[in-house]
Amino acid sequence: MFVTPAHAQAAGGGDVFTSLVIPMLLIFGIMYFLLIRPQQKKLKQEQAMRDALRRGDQVITTGGIVGKVMKVREDDEIEVEVSKGVNIRVVRHAIAAVKSKTEPAES
């Protein structure tokens, strides 16, 4: 009998693929390039910084402690000197930044 506006629009057609899937793919693509990819890049840089730690580096921990790396252990722990004669063990993941790097030893 009478055609409602909703039925008239549905009868006009329109592919489900173009109306739903393409916008979803565009949203995912934008999210990937604006959020996911930069975060992965930042994590890789932080991991490379932690892997490059050496004795003598000045570091800042996530707790805000500033100290000098005295020993890098194999079990993901680092011994940091925070004051003359005061050494603490810190998990490698707790290093937030390297303040100054030591020069490589000449052979």
DRENTORKOL-3810 file (N, C-alpha, C; in nm, 4 decimals):
REM DRENTORKOL-3810
@n.u->0.0812; n.v->-0.1175; n.w->0.0000; ca.u->0.0000; ca.v->0.0000; ca.w->0.0000; c.u->0.0868; c.v->0.1255; c.w->0.0000
@n.u->0.1079; n.v->0.1829; n.w->0.1184; ca.u->0.1939; ca.v->0.3016; ca.w->0.1250; c.u->0.3386; c.v->0.2573; c.w->0.1471
@n.u->0.4270; n.v->0.3245; n.w->0.0830; ca.u->0.5688; ca.v->0.2914; ca.w->0.0946; c.u->0.6315; c.v->0.3884; c.w->0.1930
@n.u->0.6921; n.v->0.3325; n.w->0.2957; ca.u->0.7590; ca.v->0.4190; ca.w->0.3939; c.u->0.8938; c.v->0.4616; c.w->0.3360
@n.u->0.9496; n.v->0.5712; n.w->0.3864; ca.u->1.0791; ca.v->0.6178; ca.w->0.3344; c.u->1.1908; c.v->0.5139; c.w->0.3522
@n.u->1.1853; n.v->0.4351; n.w->0.4604; ca.u->1.2899; ca.v->0.3352; ca.w->0.4831; c.u->1.2846; c.v->0.2265; c.w->0.3762
@n.u->1.1651; n.v->0.1825; n.w->0.3414; ca.u->1.1522; ca.v->0.0812; ca.w->0.2381; c.u->1.1907; c.v->0.1368; c.w->0.1019
@n.u->1.1644; n.v->0.2608; n.w->0.0793; ca.u->1.1982; ca.v->0.3203; ca.w->-0.0492; c.u->1.3493; c.v->0.3286; c.w->-0.0657
@n.u->1.4196; n.v->0.3597; n.w->0.0424; ca.u->1.5654; ca.v->0.3667; ca.w->0.0331; c.u->1.6250; c.v->0.2275; c.w->0.0146
@n.u->1.5699; n.v->0.1287; n.w->0.0843; ca.u->1.6219; ca.v->-0.0071; ca.w->0.0719; c.u->1.5961; c.v->-0.0618; c.w->-0.0670
@n.u->1.4851; n.v->-0.0257; n.w->-0.1252; ca.u->1.4527; ca.v->-0.0745; ca.w->-0.2587; c.u->1.5440; c.v->-0.0123; c.w->-0.3621
@n.u->1.6008; n.v->0.1041; n.w->-0.3298; ca.u->1.6904; ca.v->0.1719; ca.w->-0.4223; c.u->1.8188; c.v->0.0933; c.w->-0.4428
@n.u->1.8457; n.v->0.0016; n.w->-0.3540; ca.u->1.9623; ca.v->-0.0843; ca.w->-0.3708; c.u->2.0813; c.v->-0.0310; c.w->-0.2941
@n.u->2.1930; n.v->-0.0701; n.w->-0.3388; ca.u->2.3164; ca.v->-0.0345; ca.w->-0.2694; c.u->2.3823; c.v->-0.1627; c.w->-0.2242
@n.u->2.5008; n.v->-0.1772; n.w->-0.2623; ca.u->2.5731; ca.v->-0.2980; ca.w->-0.2304; c.u->2.6199; c.v->-0.2937; c.w->-0.0845
@n.u->2.6058; n.v->-0.4036; n.w->-0.0140; ca.u->2.6481; ca.v->-0.4114; ca.w->0.1259; c.u->2.7989; c.v->-0.3922; c.w->0.1342
@n.u->2.8702; n.v->-0.4424; n.w->0.0377; ca.u->3.0165; ca.v->-0.4313; ca.w->0.0375; c.u->3.0611; c.v->-0.2851; c.w->0.0378
@n.u->3.0022; n.v->-0.2055; n.w->-0.0483; ca.u->3.0441; ca.v->-0.0656; ca.w->-0.0578; c.u->2.9942; c.v->0.0170; c.w->0.0598
@n.u->2.8840; n.v->-0.0215; n.w->0.1173; ca.u->2.8287; ca.v->0.0592; ca.w->0.2263; c.u->2.8843; c.v->0.0222; c.w->0.3629
@n.u->2.9366; n.v->-0.0990; n.w->0.3816; ca.u->2.9863; ca.v->-0.1398; ca.w->0.5132; c.u->3.1346; c.v->-0.1768; c.w->0.5146
@n.u->3.1762; n.v->-0.2582; n.w->0.4221; ca.u->3.3110; ca.v->-0.3139; ca.w->0.4276; c.u->3.4174; c.v->-0.2100; c.w->0.3934
@n.u->3.3969; n.v->-0.1329; n.w->0.2895; ca.u->3.4971; ca.v->-0.0342; ca.w->0.2492; c.u->3.5196; c.v->0.0709; c.w->0.3585
@n.u->3.4154; n.v->0.1289; n.w->0.4189; ca.u->3.4425; ca.v->0.2234; ca.w->0.5281; c.u->3.5151; c.v->0.1589; c.w->0.6470
@n.u->3.4838; n.v->0.0338; n.w->0.6781; ca.u->3.5526; ca.v->-0.0348; ca.w->0.7876; c.u->3.7005; c.v->-0.0528; c.w->0.7550
@n.u->3.7314; n.v->-0.0888; n.w->0.6308; ca.u->3.8710; ca.v->-0.1039; ca.w->0.5898; c.u->3.9448; c.v->0.0294; c.w->0.5950
@n.u->3.8788; n.v->0.1354; n.w->0.5544; ca.u->3.9406; ca.v->0.2677; ca.w->0.5611; c.u->3.9679; c.v->0.3090; c.w->0.7056
@n.u->3.8747; n.v->0.2824; n.w->0.7951; ca.u->3.8936; ca.v->0.3157; ca.w->0.9366; c.u->4.0101; c.v->0.2351; c.w->0.9936
@n.u->4.0169; n.v->0.1059; n.w->0.9620; ca.u->4.1265; ca.v->0.0233; ca.w->1.0116; c.u->4.2605; c.v->0.0722; c.w->0.9562
@n.u->4.2648; n.v->0.1084; n.w->0.8293; ca.u->4.3887; ca.v->0.1594; ca.w->0.7693; c.u->4.4358; c.v->0.2872; c.w->0.8362
@n.u->4.3439; n.v->0.3768; n.w->0.8634; ca.u->4.3788; ca.v->0.5022; ca.w->0.9310; c.u->4.4281; c.v->0.4737; c.w->1.0725
@n.u->4.3595; n.v->0.3838; n.w->1.1446; ca.u->4.4010; ca.v->0.3487; ca.w->1.2809; c.u->4.5403; c.v->0.2856; c.w->1.2795
@n.u->4.5690; n.v->0.2019; n.w->1.1810; ca.u->4.6995; ca.v->0.1369; ca.w->1.1736; c.u->4.8109; c.v->0.2398; c.w->1.1570
@n.u->4.7944; n.v->0.3328; n.w->1.0631; ca.u->4.9003; ca.v->0.4287; ca.w->1.0355; c.u->4.9105; c.v->0.5386; c.w->1.1402
@n.u->4.8039; n.v->0.5690; n.w->1.2114; ca.u->4.8094; ca.v->0.6752; ca.w->1.3119; c.u->4.8367; c.v->0.6247; c.w->1.4530
@n.u->4.8019; n.v->0.5000; n.w->1.4847; ca.u->4.8171; ca.v->0.4503; ca.w->1.6217; c.u->4.9087; c.v->0.3294; c.w->1.6342
@n.u->4.8832; n.v->0.2257; n.w->1.5604; ca.u->4.9518; ca.v->0.0984; ca.w->1.5807; c.u->5.0972; c.v->0.1057; c.w->1.5336
@n.u->5.1206; n.v->0.1529; n.w->1.4144; ca.u->5.2562; ca.v->0.1554; ca.w->1.3587; c.u->5.3512; c.v->0.2446; c.w->1.4383
@n.u->5.3132; n.v->0.3670; n.w->1.4766; ca.u->5.4049; ca.v->0.4480; ca.w->1.5579; c.u->5.4353; c.v->0.3855; c.w->1.6944
@n.u->5.3371; n.v->0.3188; n.w->1.7536; ca.u->5.3602; ca.v->0.2540; ca.w->1.8825; c.u->5.4596; c.v->0.1398; c.w->1.8693
@n.u->5.4497; n.v->0.0607; n.w->1.7634; ca.u->5.5443; ca.v->-0.0483; ca.w->1.7413; c.u->5.6852; c.v->0.0057; c.w->1.7179
@n.u->5.6946; n.v->0.1159; n.w->1.6454; ca.u->5.8246; ca.v->0.1770; ca.w->1.6191; c.u->5.8878; c.v->0.2274; c.w->1.7489
@n.u->5.8082; n.v->0.2878; n.w->1.8351; ca.u->5.8574; ca.v->0.3378; ca.w->1.9632; c.u->5.9055; c.v->0.2221; c.w->2.0516
@n.u->5.8315; n.v->0.1123; n.w->2.0552; ca.u->5.8712; ca.v->-0.0031; ca.w->2.1349; c.u->6.0026; c.v->-0.0627; c.w->2.0850
@n.u->6.0222; n.v->-0.0675; n.w->1.9541; ca.u->6.1473; ca.v->-0.1192; ca.w->1.8985; c.u->6.2647; c.v->-0.0298; c.w->1.9366
@n.u->6.2453; n.v->0.1022; n.w->1.9330; ca.u->6.3514; ca.v->0.1945; ca.w->1.9707; c.u->6.3875; c.v->0.1799; c.w->2.1182
@n.u->6.2872; n.v->0.1659; n.w->2.2056; ca.u->6.3136; ca.v->0.1492; ca.w->2.3483; c.u->6.3873; c.v->0.0184; c.w->2.3746
@n.u->6.3489; n.v->-0.0886; n.w->2.3055; ca.u->6.4157; ca.v->-0.2170; ca.w->2.3243; c.u->6.5607; c.v->-0.2092; c.w->2.2770
@n.u->6.5858; n.v->-0.1412; n.w->2.1669; ca.u->6.7222; ca.v->-0.1253; ca.w->2.1173; c.u->6.8061; c.v->-0.0443; c.w->2.2161
@n.u->6.7466; n.v->0.0579; n.w->2.2784; ca.u->6.8169; ca.v->0.1378; ca.w->2.3775; c.u->6.8546; c.v->0.0530; c.w->2.4980
@n.u->6.7632; n.v->-0.0327; n.w->2.5420; ca.u->6.7909; ca.v->-0.1184; ca.w->2.6586; c.u->6.8941; c.v->-0.2262; c.w->2.6250
@n.u->6.8914; n.v->-0.2766; n.w->2.5029; ca.u->6.9880; ca.v->-0.3788; ca.w->2.4633; c.u->7.1292; c.v->-0.3211; c.w->2.4499
@n.u->7.1399; n.v->-0.1916; n.w->2.4224; ca.u->7.2700; ca.v->-0.1280; ca.w->2.4018; c.u->7.3312; c.v->-0.0749; c.w->2.5319
@n.u->7.2703; n.v->-0.1013; n.w->2.6459; ca.u->7.3252; ca.v->-0.0525; ca.w->2.7730; c.u->7.4621; c.v->-0.1147; c.w->2.7994
@n.u->7.5544; n.v->-0.0306; n.w->2.8485; ca.u->7.6885; ca.v->-0.0774; ca.w->2.8809; c.u->7.7335; c.v->-0.0158; c.w->3.0124
@n.u->7.8399; n.v->-0.0704; n.w->3.0642; ca.u->7.8957; ca.v->-0.0196; ca.w->3.1887; c.u->7.9403; c.v->0.1249; c.w->3.1686
@n.u->7.9063; n.v->0.2114; n.w->3.2631; ca.u->7.9452; ca.v->0.3519; ca.w->3.2570; c.u->7.8355; c.v->0.4437; c.w->3.2047
@n.u->7.7287; n.v->0.3899; n.w->3.1481; ca.u->7.6182; ca.v->0.4730; ca.w->3.0983; c.u->7.5437; c.v->0.5374; c.w->3.2143
@n.u->7.5067; n.v->0.6626; n.w->3.1982; ca.u->7.4208; ca.v->0.7307; ca.w->3.2948; c.u->7.2763; c.v->0.7031; c.w->3.2540
@n.u->7.1969; n.v->0.6467; n.w->3.3453; ca.u->7.0602; ca.v->0.6078; ca.w->3.3118; c.u->6.9605; c.v->0.6696; c.w->3.4086
@n.u->6.8366; n.v->0.6748; n.w->3.3630; ca.u->6.7242; ca.v->0.7180; ca.w->3.4463; c.u->6.6249; c.v->0.6032; c.w->3.4473
@n.u->6.5836; n.v->0.5611; n.w->3.5660; ca.u->6.4869; ca.v->0.4522; ca.w->3.5764; c.u->6.3460; c.v->0.5082; c.w->3.5667
@n.u->6.2496; n.v->0.4187; n.w->3.5535; ca.u->6.1100; ca.v->0.4623; ca.w->3.5468; c.u->6.0646; c.v->0.5230; c.w->3.6787
@n.u->6.1329; n.v->0.4915; n.w->3.7869; ca.u->6.1013; ca.v->0.5498; ca.w->3.9175; c.u->6.1662; c.v->0.6851; c.w->3.9387
@n.u->6.2493; n.v->0.7293; n.w->3.8439; ca.u->6.3119; ca.v->0.8601; ca.w->3.8535; c.u->6.4503; c.v->0.8570; c.w->3.9158
@n.u->6.5069; n.v->0.7410; n.w->3.9382; ca.u->6.6397; ca.v->0.7305; ca.w->3.9974; c.u->6.7434; c.v->0.7480; c.w->3.8872
@n.u->6.8395; n.v->0.8359; n.w->3.9135; ca.u->6.9477; ca.v->0.8598; ca.w->3.8187; c.u->7.0720; c.v->0.7923; c.w->3.8730
@n.u->7.1386; n.v->0.7160; n.w->3.7884; ca.u->7.2582; ca.v->0.6470; ca.w->3.8340; c.u->7.3463; c.v->0.6050; c.w->3.7185
@n.u->7.4562; n.v->0.5405; n.w->3.7544; ca.u->7.5555; ca.v->0.4953; ca.w->3.6583; c.u->7.5547; c.v->0.3427; c.w->3.6542
@n.u->7.5510; n.v->0.2856; n.w->3.5347; ca.u->7.5504; ca.v->0.1406; ca.w->3.5196; c.u->7.6871; c.v->0.0873; c.w->3.5603
@n.u->7.6872; n.v->-0.0039; n.w->3.6569; ca.u->7.8114; ca.v->-0.0646; ca.w->3.7036; c.u->7.8317; c.v->-0.2034; c.w->3.6437
@n.u->7.7227; n.v->-0.2765; n.w->3.6269; ca.u->7.7337; ca.v->-0.4128; ca.w->3.5749; c.u->7.6049; c.v->-0.4475; c.w->3.5008
@n.u->7.6192; n.v->-0.5067; n.w->3.3830; ca.u->7.5042; ca.v->-0.5557; ca.w->3.3069; c.u->7.5056; c.v->-0.7069; c.w->3.3178
@n.u->7.4028; n.v->-0.7624; n.w->3.3779; ca.u->7.3958; ca.v->-0.9064; ca.w->3.3991; c.u->7.3191; c.v->-0.9724; c.w->3.2850
@n.u->7.3374; n.v->-1.1007; n.w->3.2719; ca.u->7.2722; ca.v->-1.1768; ca.w->3.1649; c.u->7.1250; c.v->-1.2043; c.w->3.1939
@n.u->7.0843; n.v->-1.2000; n.w->3.3197; ca.u->6.9468; ca.v->-1.2349; ca.w->3.3560; c.u->6.8554; c.v->-1.1121; c.w->3.3620
@n.u->6.8763; n.v->-1.0190; n.w->3.2679; ca.u->6.7930; ca.v->-0.8982; ca.w->3.2559; c.u->6.7956; c.v->-0.8099; c.w->3.3794
@n.u->6.9050; n.v->-0.8111; n.w->3.4517; ca.u->6.9222; ca.v->-0.7197; ca.w->3.5645; c.u->7.0437; c.v->-0.6330; c.w->3.5389
@n.u->7.0382; n.v->-0.5125; n.w->3.5917; ca.u->7.1479; ca.v->-0.4174; ca.w->3.5780; c.u->7.1801; c.v->-0.3654; c.w->3.7166
@n.u->7.3058; n.v->-0.3551; n.w->3.7465; ca.u->7.3487; ca.v->-0.2992; ca.w->3.8737; c.u->7.3796; c.v->-0.1518; c.w->3.8498
@n.u->7.3105; n.v->-0.0637; n.w->3.9231; ca.u->7.3220; ca.v->0.0797; ca.w->3.9037; c.u->7.3754; c.v->0.1427; c.w->4.0322
@n.u->7.4776; n.v->0.2261; n.w->4.0183; ca.u->7.5323; ca.v->0.2991; ca.w->4.1329; c.u->7.4592; c.v->0.4330; c.w->4.1416
@n.u->7.3859; n.v->0.4537; n.w->4.2510; ca.u->7.3092; ca.v->0.5767; ca.w->4.2678; c.u->7.3838; c.v->0.6782; c.w->4.3521
@n.u->7.4785; n.v->0.6323; n.w->4.4314; ca.u->7.5622; ca.v->0.7176; ca.w->4.5136; c.u->7.6932; c.v->0.6428; c.w->4.5361
@n.u->7.7919; n.v->0.7104; n.w->4.5851; ca.u->7.9219; ca.v->0.6471; ca.w->4.6081; c.u->7.9054; c.v->0.5282; c.w->4.7019
@n.u->7.9279; n.v->0.4083; n.w->4.6505; ca.u->7.9187; ca.v->0.2871; ca.w->4.7312; c.u->7.7784; c.v->0.2310; c.w->4.7477
@n.u->7.6773; n.v->0.2939; n.w->4.6869; ca.u->7.5394; ca.v->0.2453; ca.w->4.6973; c.u->7.4960; c.v->0.1938; c.w->4.5603
@n.u->7.4873; n.v->0.0619; n.w->4.5501; ca.u->7.4468; ca.v->-0.0013; ca.w->4.4245; c.u->7.3099; c.v->-0.0657; c.w->4.4423
@n.u->7.2280; n.v->-0.0536; n.w->4.3395; ca.u->7.0973; ca.v->-0.1199; ca.w->4.3405; c.u->7.0868; c.v->-0.2054; c.w->4.2146
@n.u->7.0097; n.v->-0.3118; n.w->4.2257; ca.u->6.9812; ca.v->-0.3954; ca.w->4.1089; c.u->6.8483; c.v->-0.3518; c.w->4.0506
@n.u->6.8468; n.v->-0.3324; n.w->3.9208; ca.u->6.7282; ca.v->-0.2838; ca.w->3.8512; c.u->6.7006; c.v->-0.3782; c.w->3.7351
@n.u->6.5756; n.v->-0.4091; n.w->3.7131; ca.u->6.5366; ca.v->-0.4883; ca.w->3.5967; c.u->6.5590; c.v->-0.4031; c.w->3.4721
@n.u->6.6118; n.v->-0.4642; n.w->3.3683; ca.u->6.6461; ca.v->-0.3918; ca.w->3.2450; c.u->6.5258; c.v->-0.3152; c.w->3.1890
@n.u->6.4074; n.v->-0.3721; n.w->3.2030; ca.u->6.2868; ca.v->-0.3079; ca.w->3.1493; c.u->6.2526; c.v->-0.1780; c.w->3.2236
@n.u->6.3082; n.v->-0.1588; n.w->3.3435; ca.u->6.2779; ca.v->-0.0395; ca.w->3.4231; c.u->6.3636; c.v->0.0807; c.w->3.3842
@n.u->6.4517; n.v->0.0666; n.w->3.2865; ca.u->6.5329; ca.v->0.1793; ca.w->3.2409; c.u->6.4485; c.v->0.2619; c.w->3.1444
@n.u->6.4266; n.v->0.3886; n.w->3.1804; ca.u->6.3423; ca.v->0.4751; ca.w->3.0986; c.u->6.4225; c.v->0.5499; c.w->2.9931
@n.u->6.5448; n.v->0.5917; n.w->3.0279; ca.u->6.6247; ca.v->0.6697; ca.w->2.9336; c.u->6.7721; c.v->0.6559; c.w->2.9662
@n.u->6.8529; n.v->0.6787; n.w->2.8649; ca.u->6.9973; ca.v->0.6839; ca.w->2.8830; c.u->7.0366; c.v->0.8302; c.w->2.8728
@n.u->7.0897; n.v->0.8819; n.w->2.9824; ca.u->7.1254; ca.v->1.0237; ca.w->2.9888; c.u->7.2524; c.v->1.0523; c.w->2.9098
@n.u->7.3558; n.v->0.9712; n.w->2.9298; ca.u->7.4791; ca.v->0.9872; ca.w->2.8534; c.u->7.5429; c.v->0.8509; c.w->2.8316
@n.u->7.5936; n.v->0.8323; n.w->2.7122; ca.u->7.6566; ca.v->0.7062; ca.w->2.6742; c.u->7.8058; c.v->0.7159; c.w->2.6969
@n.u->7.8678; n.v->0.6016; n.w->2.7265; ca.u->8.0121; ca.v->0.5971; ca.w->2.7365; c.u->8.0698; c.v->0.5759; c.w->2.5968
@n.u->8.1897; n.v->0.6204; n.w->2.5782; ca.u->8.2562; ca.v->0.6007; ca.w->2.4499; c.u->8.3017; c.v->0.4572; c.w->2.4378
@n.u->8.2964; n.v->0.3987; n.w->2.3199; ca.u->8.3441; ca.v->0.2607; ca.w->2.3046; c.u->8.4937; c.v->0.2519; c.w->2.3316
@n.u->8.5348; n.v->0.1410; n.w->2.3893; ca.u->8.6758; ca.v->0.1201; ca.w->2.4196; c.u->8.7530; c.v->0.0985; c.w->2.2897
@n.u->8.8693; n.v->0.1622; n.w->2.2815; ca.u->8.9519; ca.v->0.1475; ca.w->2.1614; c.u->9.0330; c.v->0.0214; c.w->2.1719
@n.u->9.0454; n.v->-0.0491; n.w->2.0623; ca.u->9.1210; ca.v->-0.1749; ca.w->2.0620; c.u->9.2630; c.v->-0.1524; c.w->2.0195
END
